[in-house]
Amino acid sequence: MLGVIASLLIIIFSFSFTLIFTALVCNGVLYIVLLKFTNRPDMLTVGRVFPRAISNKKTNLLRYADEP
């Protein structure tokens, strides 16, 4: 148990305080942005999902496909 705590302390104190603080701020901002997106999913909609009209017309441009 003491080895685990010591290794965690070494990892924590090997980074500078500004790096740890910056990571915490970035995680907080990311959390807030993701909360906004979950509350309003229409913010992520870029374009249309479905076409205006759906057709059963053949889309094959090869000439031999139409011949019997």
PDB file of N, H, CA, C and O in Angstrom:
ATOM      1  N   MET A   1       0.829  -1.186   0.000  1.00  0.00           N
ATOM      2  CA  MET A   1       0.000   0.000   0.000  1.00  0.00           C
ATOM      3  C   MET A   1       0.878   1.256   0.000  1.00  0.00           C
ATOM      4  O   MET A   1       0.575   2.238  -0.679  1.00  0.00           O
ATOM      5  N   LEU A   2       1.936   1.210   0.749  1.00  0.00           N
ATOM      6  H   LEU A   2       2.182   0.413   1.300  1.00  0.00           H
ATOM      7  CA  LEU A   2       2.839   2.363   0.813  1.00  0.00           C
ATOM      8  C   LEU A   2       3.526   2.582  -0.528  1.00  0.00           C
ATOM      9  O   LEU A   2       3.795   3.719  -0.914  1.00  0.00           O
ATOM     10  N   GLY A   3       3.809   1.498  -1.233  1.00  0.00           N
ATOM     11  H   GLY A   3       3.590   0.575  -0.919  1.00  0.00           H
ATOM     12  CA  GLY A   3       4.425   1.615  -2.558  1.00  0.00           C
ATOM     13  C   GLY A   3       3.491   2.281  -3.561  1.00  0.00           C
ATOM     14  O   GLY A   3       3.930   3.072  -4.396  1.00  0.00           O
ATOM     15  N   VAL A   4       2.198   1.960  -3.476  1.00  0.00           N
ATOM     16  H   VAL A   4       1.841   1.318  -2.797  1.00  0.00           H
ATOM     17  CA  VAL A   4       1.213   2.562  -4.385  1.00  0.00           C
ATOM     18  C   VAL A   4       1.104   4.057  -4.102  1.00  0.00           C
ATOM     19  O   VAL A   4       1.104   4.866  -5.030  1.00  0.00           O
ATOM     20  N   ILE A   5       1.012   4.421  -2.845  1.00  0.00           N
ATOM     21  H   ILE A   5       1.011   3.763  -2.092  1.00  0.00           H
ATOM     22  CA  ILE A   5       0.899   5.836  -2.478  1.00  0.00           C
ATOM     23  C   ILE A   5       2.157   6.595  -2.882  1.00  0.00           C
ATOM     24  O   ILE A   5       2.077   7.716  -3.383  1.00  0.00           O
ATOM     25  N   ALA A   6       3.307   5.990  -2.666  1.00  0.00           N
ATOM     26  H   ALA A   6       3.373   5.079  -2.259  1.00  0.00           H
ATOM     27  CA  ALA A   6       4.569   6.644  -3.029  1.00  0.00           C
ATOM     28  C   ALA A   6       4.668   6.835  -4.537  1.00  0.00           C
ATOM     29  O   ALA A   6       5.124   7.883  -4.995  1.00  0.00           O
ATOM     30  N   SER A   7       4.251   5.843  -5.314  1.00  0.00           N
ATOM     31  H   SER A   7       3.881   4.992  -4.943  1.00  0.00           H
ATOM     32  CA  SER A   7       4.321   5.980  -6.771  1.00  0.00           C
ATOM     33  C   SER A   7       3.344   7.036  -7.263  1.00  0.00           C
ATOM     34  O   SER A   7       3.649   7.775  -8.199  1.00  0.00           O
ATOM     35  N   LEU A   8       2.172   7.113  -6.640  1.00  0.00           N
ATOM     36  H   LEU A   8       1.925   6.512  -5.880  1.00  0.00           H
ATOM     37  CA  LEU A   8       1.227   8.155  -7.027  1.00  0.00           C
ATOM     38  C   LEU A   8       1.760   9.542  -6.683  1.00  0.00           C
ATOM     39  O   LEU A   8       1.577  10.481  -7.457  1.00  0.00           O
ATOM     40  N   LEU A   9       2.410   9.682  -5.545  1.00  0.00           N
ATOM     41  H   LEU A   9       2.559   8.919  -4.916  1.00  0.00           H
ATOM     42  CA  LEU A   9       2.992  10.968  -5.175  1.00  0.00           C
ATOM     43  C   LEU A   9       4.116  11.361  -6.121  1.00  0.00           C
ATOM     44  O   LEU A   9       4.267  12.536  -6.455  1.00  0.00           O
ATOM     45  N   ILE A  10       4.892  10.399  -6.545  1.00  0.00           N
ATOM     46  H   ILE A  10       4.769   9.444  -6.274  1.00  0.00           H
ATOM     47  CA  ILE A  10       5.970  10.689  -7.499  1.00  0.00           C
ATOM     48  C   ILE A  10       5.387  11.157  -8.827  1.00  0.00           C
ATOM     49  O   ILE A  10       5.901  12.096  -9.434  1.00  0.00           O
ATOM     50  N   ILE A  11       4.315  10.505  -9.281  1.00  0.00           N
ATOM     51  H   ILE A  11       3.897   9.742  -8.788  1.00  0.00           H
ATOM     52  CA  ILE A  11       3.674  10.906 -10.540  1.00  0.00           C
ATOM     53  C   ILE A  11       3.081  12.299 -10.411  1.00  0.00           C
ATOM     54  O   ILE A  11       3.220  13.121 -11.316  1.00  0.00           O
ATOM     55  N   ILE A  12       2.419  12.569  -9.289  1.00  0.00           N
ATOM     56  H   ILE A  12       2.306  11.900  -8.553  1.00  0.00           H
ATOM     57  CA  ILE A  12       1.785  13.876  -9.099  1.00  0.00           C
ATOM     58  C   ILE A  12       2.816  14.983  -9.048  1.00  0.00           C
ATOM     59  O   ILE A  12       2.646  16.011  -9.704  1.00  0.00           O
ATOM     60  N   PHE A  13       3.869  14.802  -8.295  1.00  0.00           N
ATOM     61  H   PHE A  13       4.008  13.967  -7.762  1.00  0.00           H
ATOM     62  CA  PHE A  13       4.833  15.874  -8.117  1.00  0.00           C
ATOM     63  C   PHE A  13       5.882  15.948  -9.218  1.00  0.00           C
ATOM     64  O   PHE A  13       6.719  16.850  -9.204  1.00  0.00           O
ATOM     65  N   SER A  14       5.857  15.024 -10.170  1.00  0.00           N
ATOM     66  H   SER A  14       5.176  14.291 -10.182  1.00  0.00           H
ATOM     67  CA  SER A  14       6.793  15.120 -11.278  1.00  0.00           C
ATOM     68  C   SER A  14       6.320  16.155 -12.302  1.00  0.00           C
ATOM     69  O   SER A  14       7.120  16.648 -13.097  1.00  0.00           O
ATOM     70  N   PHE A  15       5.041  16.483 -12.289  1.00  0.00           N
ATOM     71  H   PHE A  15       4.391  16.083 -11.644  1.00  0.00           H
ATOM     72  CA  PHE A  15       4.510  17.510 -13.176  1.00  0.00           C
ATOM     73  C   PHE A  15       4.470  18.836 -12.439  1.00  0.00           C
ATOM     74  O   PHE A  15       4.406  18.876 -11.211  1.00  0.00           O
ATOM     75  N   SER A  16       4.508  19.912 -13.195  1.00  0.00           N
ATOM     76  H   SER A  16       4.560  19.879 -14.193  1.00  0.00           H
ATOM     77  CA  SER A  16       4.434  21.225 -12.568  1.00  0.00           C
ATOM     78  C   SER A  16       2.988  21.534 -12.188  1.00  0.00           C
ATOM     79  O   SER A  16       2.048  20.933 -12.708  1.00  0.00           O
ATOM     80  N   PHE A  17       2.838  22.465 -11.289  1.00  0.00           N
ATOM     81  H   PHE A  17       3.602  22.954 -10.867  1.00  0.00           H
ATOM     82  CA  PHE A  17       1.507  22.834 -10.813  1.00  0.00           C
ATOM     83  C   PHE A  17       0.675  23.452 -11.932  1.00  0.00           C
ATOM     84  O   PHE A  17      -0.533  23.226 -12.001  1.00  0.00           O
ATOM     85  N   THR A  18       1.311  24.230 -12.811  1.00  0.00           N
ATOM     86  H   THR A  18       2.292  24.413 -12.755  1.00  0.00           H
ATOM     87  CA  THR A  18       0.559  24.857 -13.901  1.00  0.00           C
ATOM     88  C   THR A  18       0.021  23.820 -14.883  1.00  0.00           C
ATOM     89  O   THR A  18      -1.070  23.990 -15.426  1.00  0.00           O
ATOM     90  N   LEU A  19       0.772  22.755 -15.114  1.00  0.00           N
ATOM     91  H   LEU A  19       1.658  22.617 -14.673  1.00  0.00           H
ATOM     92  CA  LEU A  19       0.307  21.704 -16.004  1.00  0.00           C
ATOM     93  C   LEU A  19      -0.901  20.984 -15.413  1.00  0.00           C
ATOM     94  O   LEU A  19      -1.863  20.702 -16.127  1.00  0.00           O
ATOM     95  N   ILE A  20      -0.860  20.690 -14.136  1.00  0.00           N
ATOM     96  H   ILE A  20      -0.078  20.919 -13.556  1.00  0.00           H
ATOM     97  CA  ILE A  20      -1.986  20.028 -13.473  1.00  0.00           C
ATOM     98  C   ILE A  20      -3.201  20.954 -13.460  1.00  0.00           C
ATOM     99  O   ILE A  20      -4.322  20.508 -13.707  1.00  0.00           O
ATOM    100  N   PHE A  21      -2.986  22.245 -13.174  1.00  0.00           N
ATOM    101  H   PHE A  21      -2.076  22.607 -12.974  1.00  0.00           H
ATOM    102  CA  PHE A  21      -4.075  23.210 -13.148  1.00  0.00           C
ATOM    103  C   PHE A  21      -4.684  23.382 -14.540  1.00  0.00           C
ATOM    104  O   PHE A  21      -5.904  23.473 -14.672  1.00  0.00           O
ATOM    105  N   THR A  22      -3.847  23.427 -15.577  1.00  0.00           N
ATOM    106  H   THR A  22      -2.855  23.353 -15.470  1.00  0.00           H
ATOM    107  CA  THR A  22      -4.327  23.549 -16.952  1.00  0.00           C
ATOM    108  C   THR A  22      -5.143  22.329 -17.354  1.00  0.00           C
ATOM    109  O   THR A  22      -6.172  22.463 -18.017  1.00  0.00           O
ATOM    110  N   ALA A  23      -4.697  21.147 -16.962  1.00  0.00           N
ATOM    111  H   ALA A  23      -3.862  21.039 -16.423  1.00  0.00           H
ATOM    112  CA  ALA A  23      -5.443  19.930 -17.280  1.00  0.00           C
ATOM    113  C   ALA A  23      -6.802  19.930 -16.582  1.00  0.00           C
ATOM    114  O   ALA A  23      -7.800  19.509 -17.168  1.00  0.00           O
ATOM    115  N   LEU A  24      -6.847  20.394 -15.350  1.00  0.00           N
ATOM    116  H   LEU A  24      -6.037  20.736 -14.874  1.00  0.00           H
ATOM    117  CA  LEU A  24      -8.125  20.469 -14.637  1.00  0.00           C
ATOM    118  C   LEU A  24      -9.081  21.468 -15.289  1.00  0.00           C
ATOM    119  O   LEU A  24     -10.278  21.204 -15.403  1.00  0.00           O
ATOM    120  N   VAL A  25      -8.554  22.606 -15.711  1.00  0.00           N
ATOM    121  H   VAL A  25      -7.582  22.821 -15.618  1.00  0.00           H
ATOM    122  CA  VAL A  25      -9.393  23.611 -16.367  1.00  0.00           C
ATOM    123  C   VAL A  25      -9.909  23.087 -17.706  1.00  0.00           C
ATOM    124  O   VAL A  25     -11.084  23.256 -18.032  1.00  0.00           O
ATOM    125  N   CYS A  26      -9.031  22.451 -18.479  1.00  0.00           N
ATOM    126  H   CYS A  26      -8.076  22.314 -18.214  1.00  0.00           H
ATOM    127  CA  CYS A  26      -9.458  21.889 -19.772  1.00  0.00           C
ATOM    128  C   CYS A  26     -10.520  20.813 -19.586  1.00  0.00           C
ATOM    129  O   CYS A  26     -11.483  20.761 -20.351  1.00  0.00           O
ATOM    130  N   ASN A  27     -10.363  19.965 -18.595  1.00  0.00           N
ATOM    131  H   ASN A  27      -9.581  20.007 -17.973  1.00  0.00           H
ATOM    132  CA  ASN A  27     -11.372  18.942 -18.330  1.00  0.00           C
ATOM    133  C   ASN A  27     -12.687  19.562 -17.897  1.00  0.00           C
ATOM    134  O   ASN A  27     -13.755  19.077 -18.273  1.00  0.00           O
ATOM    135  N   GLY A  28     -12.624  20.629 -17.110  1.00  0.00           N
ATOM    136  H   GLY A  28     -11.757  21.022 -16.805  1.00  0.00           H
ATOM    137  CA  GLY A  28     -13.847  21.317 -16.695  1.00  0.00           C
ATOM    138  C   GLY A  28     -14.572  21.949 -17.869  1.00  0.00           C
ATOM    139  O   GLY A  28     -15.796  21.863 -17.973  1.00  0.00           O
ATOM    140  N   VAL A  29     -13.811  22.588 -18.759  1.00  0.00           N
ATOM    141  H   VAL A  29     -12.817  22.658 -18.675  1.00  0.00           H
ATOM    142  CA  VAL A  29     -14.418  23.207 -19.943  1.00  0.00           C
ATOM    143  C   VAL A  29     -15.022  22.139 -20.851  1.00  0.00           C
ATOM    144  O   VAL A  29     -16.128  22.314 -21.361  1.00  0.00           O
ATOM    145  N   LEU A  30     -14.316  21.052 -21.052  1.00  0.00           N
ATOM    146  H   LEU A  30     -13.417  20.910 -20.637  1.00  0.00           H
ATOM    147  CA  LEU A  30     -14.836  19.961 -21.869  1.00  0.00           C
ATOM    148  C   LEU A  30     -16.112  19.382 -21.271  1.00  0.00           C
ATOM    149  O   LEU A  30     -17.049  19.062 -22.002  1.00  0.00           O
ATOM    150  N   TYR A  31     -16.156  19.246 -19.956  1.00  0.00           N
ATOM    151  H   TYR A  31     -15.395  19.506 -19.362  1.00  0.00           H
ATOM    152  CA  TYR A  31     -17.346  18.733 -19.278  1.00  0.00           C
ATOM    153  C   TYR A  31     -18.537  19.664 -19.490  1.00  0.00           C
ATOM    154  O   TYR A  31     -19.649  19.201 -19.743  1.00  0.00           O
ATOM    155  N   ILE A  32     -18.310  20.970 -19.389  1.00  0.00           N
ATOM    156  H   ILE A  32     -17.407  21.347 -19.183  1.00  0.00           H
ATOM    157  CA  ILE A  32     -19.397  21.936 -19.572  1.00  0.00           C
ATOM    158  C   ILE A  32     -19.893  21.927 -21.018  1.00  0.00           C
ATOM    159  O   ILE A  32     -21.098  21.990 -21.260  1.00  0.00           O
ATOM    160  N   VAL A  33     -18.965  21.848 -21.981  1.00  0.00           N
ATOM    161  H   VAL A  33     -17.986  21.797 -21.784  1.00  0.00           H
ATOM    162  CA  VAL A  33     -19.354  21.822 -23.388  1.00  0.00           C
ATOM    163  C   VAL A  33     -20.155  20.564 -23.703  1.00  0.00           C
ATOM    164  O   VAL A  33     -21.152  20.630 -24.422  1.00  0.00           O
ATOM    165  N   LEU A  34     -19.735  19.434 -23.180  1.00  0.00           N
ATOM    166  H   LEU A  34     -18.925  19.380 -22.596  1.00  0.00           H
ATOM    167  CA  LEU A  34     -20.472  18.195 -23.434  1.00  0.00           C
ATOM    168  C   LEU A  34     -21.841  18.215 -22.770  1.00  0.00           C
ATOM    169  O   LEU A  34     -22.792  17.646 -23.306  1.00  0.00           O
ATOM    170  N   LEU A  35     -21.959  18.858 -21.619  1.00  0.00           N
ATOM    171  H   LEU A  35     -21.187  19.320 -21.183  1.00  0.00           H
ATOM    172  CA  LEU A  35     -23.281  19.019 -20.996  1.00  0.00           C
ATOM    173  C   LEU A  35     -24.197  19.870 -21.862  1.00  0.00           C
ATOM    174  O   LEU A  35     -25.383  19.567 -21.991  1.00  0.00           O
ATOM    175  N   LYS A  36     -23.666  20.927 -22.455  1.00  0.00           N
ATOM    176  H   LYS A  36     -22.702  21.173 -22.351  1.00  0.00           H
ATOM    177  CA  LYS A  36     -24.466  21.773 -23.353  1.00  0.00           C
ATOM    178  C   LYS A  36     -24.941  20.977 -24.559  1.00  0.00           C
ATOM    179  O   LYS A  36     -26.086  21.122 -24.988  1.00  0.00           O
ATOM    180  N   PHE A  37     -24.060  20.131 -25.114  1.00  0.00           N
ATOM    181  H   PHE A  37     -23.130  20.013 -24.765  1.00  0.00           H
ATOM    182  CA  PHE A  37     -24.447  19.334 -26.273  1.00  0.00           C
ATOM    183  C   PHE A  37     -25.493  18.286 -25.921  1.00  0.00           C
ATOM    184  O   PHE A  37     -26.349  17.981 -26.752  1.00  0.00           O
ATOM    185  N   THR A  38     -25.452  17.731 -24.724  1.00  0.00           N
ATOM    186  H   THR A  38     -24.756  17.979 -24.049  1.00  0.00           H
ATOM    187  CA  THR A  38     -26.461  16.741 -24.363  1.00  0.00           C
ATOM    188  C   THR A  38     -27.807  17.398 -24.098  1.00  0.00           C
ATOM    189  O   THR A  38     -28.850  16.782 -24.318  1.00  0.00           O
ATOM    190  N   ASN A  39     -27.796  18.636 -23.631  1.00  0.00           N
ATOM    191  H   ASN A  39     -26.949  19.137 -23.452  1.00  0.00           H
ATOM    192  CA  ASN A  39     -29.055  19.335 -23.401  1.00  0.00           C
ATOM    193  C   ASN A  39     -29.668  19.859 -24.691  1.00  0.00           C
ATOM    194  O   ASN A  39     -30.890  19.946 -24.806  1.00  0.00           O
ATOM    195  N   ARG A  40     -28.829  20.207 -25.663  1.00  0.00           N
ATOM    196  H   ARG A  40     -27.835  20.136 -25.570  1.00  0.00           H
ATOM    197  CA  ARG A  40     -29.313  20.711 -26.949  1.00  0.00           C
ATOM    198  C   ARG A  40     -28.620  19.963 -28.083  1.00  0.00           C
ATOM    199  O   ARG A  40     -27.638  20.469 -28.625  1.00  0.00           O
ATOM    200  N   PRO A  41     -29.093  18.780 -28.459  1.00  0.00           N
ATOM    201  CA  PRO A  41     -28.414  18.004 -29.508  1.00  0.00           C
ATOM    202  C   PRO A  41     -28.529  18.635 -30.893  1.00  0.00           C
ATOM    203  O   PRO A  41     -27.784  18.252 -31.795  1.00  0.00           O
ATOM    204  N   ASP A  42     -29.437  19.588 -31.089  1.00  0.00           N
ATOM    205  H   ASP A  42     -30.042  19.899 -30.356  1.00  0.00           H
ATOM    206  CA  ASP A  42     -29.552  20.221 -32.403  1.00  0.00           C
ATOM    207  C   ASP A  42     -28.364  21.127 -32.714  1.00  0.00           C
ATOM    208  O   ASP A  42     -28.213  21.562 -33.856  1.00  0.00           O
ATOM    209  N   MET A  43     -27.525  21.419 -31.736  1.00  0.00           N
ATOM    210  H   MET A  43     -27.647  21.066 -30.809  1.00  0.00           H
ATOM    211  CA  MET A  43     -26.341  22.240 -31.985  1.00  0.00           C
ATOM    212  C   MET A  43     -25.324  21.506 -32.856  1.00  0.00           C
ATOM    213  O   MET A  43     -24.508  22.148 -33.516  1.00  0.00           O
ATOM    214  N   LEU A  44     -25.359  20.194 -32.870  1.00  0.00           N
ATOM    215  H   LEU A  44     -26.022  19.672 -32.334  1.00  0.00           H
ATOM    216  CA  LEU A  44     -24.398  19.413 -33.655  1.00  0.00           C
ATOM    217  C   LEU A  44     -24.883  19.093 -35.060  1.00  0.00           C
ATOM    218  O   LEU A  44     -24.105  18.592 -35.872  1.00  0.00           O
ATOM    219  N   THR A  45     -26.141  19.368 -35.371  1.00  0.00           N
ATOM    220  H   THR A  45     -26.773  19.775 -34.712  1.00  0.00           H
ATOM    221  CA  THR A  45     -26.682  19.045 -36.683  1.00  0.00           C
ATOM    222  C   THR A  45     -26.082  19.984 -37.715  1.00  0.00           C
ATOM    223  O   THR A  45     -26.290  21.196 -37.655  1.00  0.00           O
ATOM    224  N   VAL A  46     -25.336  19.425 -38.665  1.00  0.00           N
ATOM    225  H   VAL A  46     -25.167  18.440 -38.714  1.00  0.00           H
ATOM    226  CA  VAL A  46     -24.646  20.236 -39.650  1.00  0.00           C
ATOM    227  C   VAL A  46     -25.481  20.395 -40.909  1.00  0.00           C
ATOM    228  O   VAL A  46     -25.617  21.502 -41.430  1.00  0.00           O
ATOM    229  N   GLY A  47     -26.030  19.320 -41.391  1.00  0.00           N
ATOM    230  H   GLY A  47     -25.919  18.421 -40.968  1.00  0.00           H
ATOM    231  CA  GLY A  47     -26.799  19.367 -42.625  1.00  0.00           C
ATOM    232  C   GLY A  47     -28.029  18.492 -42.520  1.00  0.00           C
ATOM    233  O   GLY A  47     -28.422  18.050 -41.440  1.00  0.00           O
ATOM    234  N   ARG A  48     -28.615  18.260 -43.662  1.00  0.00           N
ATOM    235  H   ARG A  48     -28.296  18.618 -44.539  1.00  0.00           H
ATOM    236  CA  ARG A  48     -29.805  17.402 -43.680  1.00  0.00           C
ATOM    237  C   ARG A  48     -29.413  15.949 -43.466  1.00  0.00           C
ATOM    238  O   ARG A  48     -28.365  15.493 -43.923  1.00  0.00           O
ATOM    239  N   VAL A  49     -30.270  15.242 -42.769  1.00  0.00           N
ATOM    240  H   VAL A  49     -31.122  15.612 -42.398  1.00  0.00           H
ATOM    241  CA  VAL A  49     -30.013  13.836 -42.524  1.00  0.00           C
ATOM    242  C   VAL A  49     -30.626  12.999 -43.637  1.00  0.00           C
ATOM    243  O   VAL A  49     -30.007  12.046 -44.111  1.00  0.00           O
ATOM    244  N   PHE A  50     -31.833  13.347 -44.054  1.00  0.00           N
ATOM    245  H   PHE A  50     -32.336  14.121 -43.669  1.00  0.00           H
ATOM    246  CA  PHE A  50     -32.545  12.596 -45.076  1.00  0.00           C
ATOM    247  C   PHE A  50     -32.682  13.451 -46.335  1.00  0.00           C
ATOM    248  O   PHE A  50     -32.725  14.678 -46.248  1.00  0.00           O
ATOM    249  N   PRO A  51     -32.750  12.811 -47.505  1.00  0.00           N
ATOM    250  CA  PRO A  51     -32.959  13.576 -48.738  1.00  0.00           C
ATOM    251  C   PRO A  51     -34.379  14.129 -48.813  1.00  0.00           C
ATOM    252  O   PRO A  51     -35.270  13.690 -48.085  1.00  0.00           O
ATOM    253  N   ARG A  52     -34.575  15.099 -49.705  1.00  0.00           N
ATOM    254  H   ARG A  52     -33.852  15.456 -50.296  1.00  0.00           H
ATOM    255  CA  ARG A  52     -35.911  15.693 -49.849  1.00  0.00           C
ATOM    256  C   ARG A  52     -36.912  14.698 -50.414  1.00  0.00           C
ATOM    257  O   ARG A  52     -38.064  14.657 -49.983  1.00  0.00           O
ATOM    258  N   ALA A  53     -36.483  13.910 -51.361  1.00  0.00           N
ATOM    259  H   ALA A  53     -35.547  13.943 -51.712  1.00  0.00           H
ATOM    260  CA  ALA A  53     -37.384  12.939 -51.988  1.00  0.00           C
ATOM    261  C   ALA A  53     -36.675  11.593 -52.092  1.00  0.00           C
ATOM    262  O   ALA A  53     -35.467  11.522 -52.320  1.00  0.00           O
ATOM    263  N   ILE A  54     -37.446  10.546 -51.922  1.00  0.00           N
ATOM    264  H   ILE A  54     -38.427  10.604 -51.737  1.00  0.00           H
ATOM    265  CA  ILE A  54     -36.913   9.198 -52.062  1.00  0.00           C
ATOM    266  C   ILE A  54     -37.518   8.599 -53.329  1.00  0.00           C
ATOM    267  O   ILE A  54     -38.731   8.652 -53.531  1.00  0.00           O
ATOM    268  N   SER A  55     -36.671   8.033 -54.173  1.00  0.00           N
ATOM    269  H   SER A  55     -35.685   7.989 -54.009  1.00  0.00           H
ATOM    270  CA  SER A  55     -37.119   7.524 -55.452  1.00  0.00           C
ATOM    271  C   SER A  55     -36.660   6.080 -55.625  1.00  0.00           C
ATOM    272  O   SER A  55     -35.632   5.664 -55.091  1.00  0.00           O
ATOM    273  N   ASN A  56     -37.454   5.329 -56.387  1.00  0.00           N
ATOM    274  H   ASN A  56     -38.290   5.667 -56.820  1.00  0.00           H
ATOM    275  CA  ASN A  56     -37.096   3.955 -56.723  1.00  0.00           C
ATOM    276  C   ASN A  56     -36.462   3.872 -58.107  1.00  0.00           C
ATOM    277  O   ASN A  56     -36.277   2.776 -58.636  1.00  0.00           O
ATOM    278  N   LYS A  57     -36.135   4.991 -58.687  1.00  0.00           N
ATOM    279  H   LYS A  57     -36.286   5.882 -58.257  1.00  0.00           H
ATOM    280  CA  LYS A  57     -35.557   5.029 -60.018  1.00  0.00           C
ATOM    281  C   LYS A  57     -34.175   4.376 -59.997  1.00  0.00           C
ATOM    282  O   LYS A  57     -33.404   4.545 -59.053  1.00  0.00           O
ATOM    283  N   LYS A  58     -33.882   3.626 -61.062  1.00  0.00           N
ATOM    284  H   LYS A  58     -34.508   3.488 -61.829  1.00  0.00           H
ATOM    285  CA  LYS A  58     -32.577   2.988 -61.171  1.00  0.00           C
ATOM    286  C   LYS A  58     -31.495   4.052 -61.327  1.00  0.00           C
ATOM    287  O   LYS A  58     -31.659   5.011 -62.081  1.00  0.00           O
ATOM    288  N   THR A  59     -30.414   3.877 -60.622  1.00  0.00           N
ATOM    289  H   THR A  59     -30.281   3.098 -60.010  1.00  0.00           H
ATOM    290  CA  THR A  59     -29.329   4.854 -60.695  1.00  0.00           C
ATOM    291  C   THR A  59     -28.136   4.330 -61.480  1.00  0.00           C
ATOM    292  O   THR A  59     -27.071   4.947 -61.467  1.00  0.00           O
ATOM    293  N   ASN A  60     -28.296   3.212 -62.157  1.00  0.00           N
ATOM    294  H   ASN A  60     -29.161   2.711 -62.167  1.00  0.00           H
ATOM    295  CA  ASN A  60     -27.217   2.637 -62.932  1.00  0.00           C
ATOM    296  C   ASN A  60     -27.050   3.406 -64.232  1.00  0.00           C
ATOM    297  O   ASN A  60     -28.011   3.531 -64.992  1.00  0.00           O
ATOM    298  N   LEU A  61     -25.863   3.924 -64.510  1.00  0.00           N
ATOM    299  H   LEU A  61     -25.083   3.822 -63.893  1.00  0.00           H
ATOM    300  CA  LEU A  61     -25.615   4.705 -65.718  1.00  0.00           C
ATOM    301  C   LEU A  61     -25.135   3.860 -66.892  1.00  0.00           C
ATOM    302  O   LEU A  61     -24.899   4.392 -67.976  1.00  0.00           O
ATOM    303  N   LEU A  62     -24.989   2.561 -66.696  1.00  0.00           N
ATOM    304  H   LEU A  62     -25.180   2.128 -65.815  1.00  0.00           H
ATOM    305  CA  LEU A  62     -24.528   1.691 -67.776  1.00  0.00           C
ATOM    306  C   LEU A  62     -25.686   1.367 -68.717  1.00  0.00           C
ATOM    307  O   LEU A  62     -26.794   1.076 -68.266  1.00  0.00           O
ATOM    308  N   ARG A  63     -25.428   1.418 -70.032  1.00  0.00           N
ATOM    309  H   ARG A  63     -24.528   1.654 -70.398  1.00  0.00           H
ATOM    310  CA  ARG A  63     -26.480   1.216 -71.029  1.00  0.00           C
ATOM    311  C   ARG A  63     -26.978  -0.220 -71.052  1.00  0.00           C
ATOM    312  O   ARG A  63     -28.173  -0.442 -71.248  1.00  0.00           O
ATOM    313  N   TYR A  64     -26.110  -1.197 -70.860  1.00  0.00           N
ATOM    314  H   TYR A  64     -25.140  -1.017 -70.701  1.00  0.00           H
ATOM    315  CA  TYR A  64     -26.516  -2.601 -70.986  1.00  0.00           C
ATOM    316  C   TYR A  64     -27.410  -3.049 -69.839  1.00  0.00           C
ATOM    317  O   TYR A  64     -28.021  -4.113 -69.940  1.00  0.00           O
ATOM    318  N   ALA A  65     -27.514  -2.308 -68.783  1.00  0.00           N
ATOM    319  H   ALA A  65     -27.017  -1.444 -68.701  1.00  0.00           H
ATOM    320  CA  ALA A  65     -28.355  -2.723 -67.666  1.00  0.00           C
ATOM    321  C   ALA A  65     -29.835  -2.556 -67.991  1.00  0.00           C
ATOM    322  O   ALA A  65     -30.674  -3.238 -67.402  1.00  0.00           O
ATOM    323  N   ASP A  66     -30.174  -1.644 -68.936  1.00  0.00           N
ATOM    324  H   ASP A  66     -29.493  -1.090 -69.415  1.00  0.00           H
ATOM    325  CA  ASP A  66     -31.565  -1.427 -69.291  1.00  0.00           C
ATOM    326  C   ASP A  66     -32.049  -2.380 -70.369  1.00  0.00           C
ATOM    327  O   ASP A  66     -33.256  -2.546 -70.544  1.00  0.00           O
ATOM    328  N   GLU A  67     -31.138  -3.006 -71.093  1.00  0.00           N
ATOM    329  H   GLU A  67     -30.157  -2.871 -70.951  1.00  0.00           H
ATOM    330  CA  GLU A  67     -31.537  -3.908 -72.171  1.00  0.00           C
ATOM    331  C   GLU A  67     -31.914  -5.274 -71.610  1.00  0.00           C
ATOM    332  O   GLU A  67     -31.332  -5.721 -70.622  1.00  0.00           O
ATOM    333  N   PRO A  68     -32.896  -5.947 -72.241  1.00  0.00           N
ATOM    334  CA  PRO A  68     -33.306  -7.284 -71.753  1.00  0.00           C
ATOM    335  C   PRO A  68     -32.339  -8.378 -72.039  1.00  0.00           C
ATOM    336  O   PRO A  68     -32.584  -9.529 -71.676  1.00  0.00           O
TER     337      PRO A  68
END
